[in-house]
Amino acid sequence: MNLLLYMSPIAVVFLLPAVVFMEPNVLDITLSLGKEHKFMGVLLFLNSAAAYGANLTNFLVTKHTSALTLQVLGNAKGAVAVVISILLFQNPVTFIGVAGYSVTVMGVIAYGETKRRFR
């Protein structure tokens, strides 16, 4: 919770100018959408709550495991996403892509085995 408390204002300071620069009429669009759709405030709140929950979950997973474990899980997630996209959308696959993700999967398996053996 403390990390989120310290991190949030810094994120606002850095991201708000970027949003205003890259999307100059974002405030007008948000206000007009709020007038058109009566649930816009609720949706913005739910979006903020979901982002807060995702950050909190990420910090808790890091606390209970380690930053390295979180990185390995992120790599495994990428490999799973690629396999699913190949199966569902028949995306073209190159030999280098298959070799790269094979190395990724072998690394994830090796990390899991090493962690299991040295507990």
Steps between C-alpha positions, in 0.01 A plus 500: 500500500783740582664434164177592322470809718846620396481381140164650401585872530822447308308321224251788480780758478664316211195370313260795520719736289554220249124443470428873461772530234411185304123536530427872524120470498469207742323707765234620254442146374473363853250769602290450186498123556397563860204705378399243236538186710366506853730217616825668393594590859434145615709362215790734582479395864495129408797552268694673778408230750610227258835673441547537876418132550741395226782707653427371849492140378828551314666636815362218716622234257844665499499511881408133542724366223776716353554747219683231301206261531270774375722556197511128424119484526477795261717317247288186540186709445648637177579150375148378584349802322702423187394133501134599543525757220652236273225250583208745478606739226744283298766772518807422289795361693867532410774263605669775701173570683453134586862474612471812715185390677640150542798650682254706708297193596816303584615790719168511683514124559864518614417783740209305645708186545788692658269679739329172593830322568651771719202561730 
